[in-house]
Amino acid sequence: MPKLHILSGSLGGKSFELTEERLTIGRALDNMIRLADGTVSHHHAAFVLDGNDYKMRDLNSTNGTRINGLRILETRLHDGDQVRIGGVEMRYESPVKKSSEPLPPMTAGVDLNQIGAGGPPPPSFAGPGARRRKGFTDSVGLKWILLGLGVLAAVVLACLAYKFRQMR
């Protein structure tokens, strides 16, 4: 049976067995797991059963949902995943252990002596320390554009002041 262990916040140290097909977590009273924390949205996230394990889905929360430090919209959970909802840290435990798969077999035509030997740089590589070409947004061109706009604004203001004095 998958479990969610709360590691921080007001429920720190408490565990929840995930038994339903869909469980919601958040600050509102109608959530199955309620976290009374200001950094948690009213309806923050949902656990959705997917086979023997759960997927976690963010419910458009304000502070986001993170799995192992990465912000997610939806992802499959694995045993030992670190879950962060707002400012509350949790750990997901599952009896289904994440399996590792062997590397695919080597493809024909690969010389093992050449692996890691390197090769010539790609044609677009300029090398370390190379200066990039300056374009339209280079600092000198931008300064001239801003100076021209400033002069134009000064001319317009001077014309308006002259017209205003003639009207008196």
C-alpha positions in Angstrom: 0.0 0.0 0.0 1.6 3.4 -1.0 2.1 5.9 1.8 2.8 9.6 2.0 5.0 10.7 4.9 4.7 14.3 6.0 8.2 15.5 6.9 7.6 19.2 7.8 4.8 21.5 8.7 2.0 21.1 11.3 1.5 17.4 10.3 5.2 16.6 10.4 5.8 12.9 11.3 2.3 11.8 10.2 1.8 9.2 7.5 -1.2 8.7 5.2 -2.0 5.4 3.4 -3.1 6.1 -0.2 -6.1 3.8 -0.7 -8.5 5.7 -3.0 -8.4 6.0 -6.8 -8.1 9.8 -6.5 -7.0 11.8 -3.4 -6.8 15.5 -3.2 -4.4 17.5 -1.0 -4.7 21.1 0.0 -5.7 23.7 2.6 -9.5 23.5 2.1 -11.6 21.3 4.4 -13.0 19.1 1.6 -9.5 17.6 0.8 -8.8 14.1 1.8 -5.4 15.2 3.1 -5.6 18.7 4.6 -2.5 20.8 5.1 -3.1 23.9 7.2 -0.2 25.9 5.8 -0.4 29.3 4.1 1.9 28.2 1.3 -0.5 25.4 0.2 -3.4 26.3 -2.1 -7.0 25.4 -1.2 -7.0 22.5 -3.8 -3.3 22.1 -4.4 -2.7 18.7 -6.0 -4.2 15.3 -6.5 -2.9 11.7 -6.3 -4.4 9.6 -9.1 -4.0 5.8 -9.1 -2.2 4.6 -12.2 -1.8 0.8 -12.1 -0.1 -0.1 -8.8 1.3 3.4 -8.2 0.1 6.9 -8.2 0.6 9.9 -10.5 0.7 13.4 -8.9 -1.1 16.2 -10.7 -0.8 19.9 -9.7 -4.2 21.5 -9.6 -3.1 24.9 -10.9 -1.7 25.8 -7.5 -0.1 29.2 -6.7 3.2 28.0 -5.3 3.5 24.8 -7.4 4.2 21.2 -6.8 7.7 19.8 -6.9 8.9 16.2 -7.1 12.6 15.7 -6.3 13.1 19.5 -6.7 11.5 19.8 -10.1 8.3 21.7 -10.6 5.7 19.4 -12.2 2.2 19.6 -13.7 1.8 15.8 -13.7 4.2 12.9 -13.1 4.3 9.3 -12.1 5.6 8.8 -8.5 8.3 6.3 -7.6 9.3 4.9 -4.3 11.4 7.5 -2.3 10.3 10.5 -4.3 10.6 13.8 -2.4 7.3 15.8 -2.7 7.0 19.5 -1.9 3.6 21.1 -1.9 4.0 24.9 -1.2 6.4 24.8 1.8 5.5 21.3 3.1 8.0 18.5 2.5 6.8 14.9 2.1 8.2 11.5 1.0 6.3 9.0 -1.2 6.7 5.3 -0.4 5.6 2.5 -2.6 5.9 -1.3 -2.3 6.5 -1.2 -6.1 10.3 -0.5 -6.3 11.6 1.4 -9.3 13.2 -1.1 -11.6 16.4 -0.4 -13.5 16.8 -1.5 -17.0 20.1 -2.7 -18.7 21.7 -0.4 -21.3 20.7 -1.2 -24.8 23.2 -3.3 -26.8 25.8 -1.5 -28.8 24.9 -0.7 -32.4 27.0 -2.2 -35.2 29.8 0.0 -36.5 30.8 1.6 -33.2 34.5 1.3 -32.5 35.0 1.1 -28.8 38.5 2.6 -29.1 37.0 5.8 -30.5 34.6 6.4 -27.7 35.7 9.5 -25.7 38.5 10.3 -28.2 36.7 13.4 -29.3 36.7 14.8 -32.8 36.7 18.1 -34.6 34.4 20.8 -33.3 31.2 21.4 -35.2 31.5 24.1 -38.0 29.5 26.6 -36.0 31.7 26.4 -32.9 33.9 29.5 -32.5 35.9 28.2 -29.6 36.2 29.5 -26.0 36.9 33.2 -25.6 35.5 33.9 -29.1 33.5 37.2 -29.3 30.0 37.0 -30.5 29.0 39.3 -33.4 27.2 42.4 -32.5 23.9 42.9 -34.1 21.1 45.5 -33.9 20.9 45.3 -30.1 24.6 46.0 -29.5 25.3 48.6 -26.8 26.7 51.3 -29.3 23.8 51.0 -31.7 21.2 51.1 -28.8 22.9 54.3 -27.4 22.6 56.0 -30.8 18.9 55.1 -31.1 18.2 56.4 -27.6 20.2 59.6 -28.3 18.2 60.2 -31.5 14.9 59.6 -29.7 16.0 62.1 -27.0 16.9 64.8 -29.5 13.6 64.2 -31.3 11.7 64.6 -28.0 13.6 67.8 -27.2 12.7 69.3 -30.7 9.0 68.4 -30.3 8.9 70.0 -26.8 10.7 73.1 -28.1 8.1 73.4 -30.9 5.2 73.0 -28.5 6.7 75.7 -26.2 7.1 78.1 -29.1 3.5 77.5 -30.2 2.2 78.0 -26.7 4.1 81.3 -26.3 2.6 82.6 -29.6 -0.9 81.8 -28.4 -0.6 84.2 -25.5 
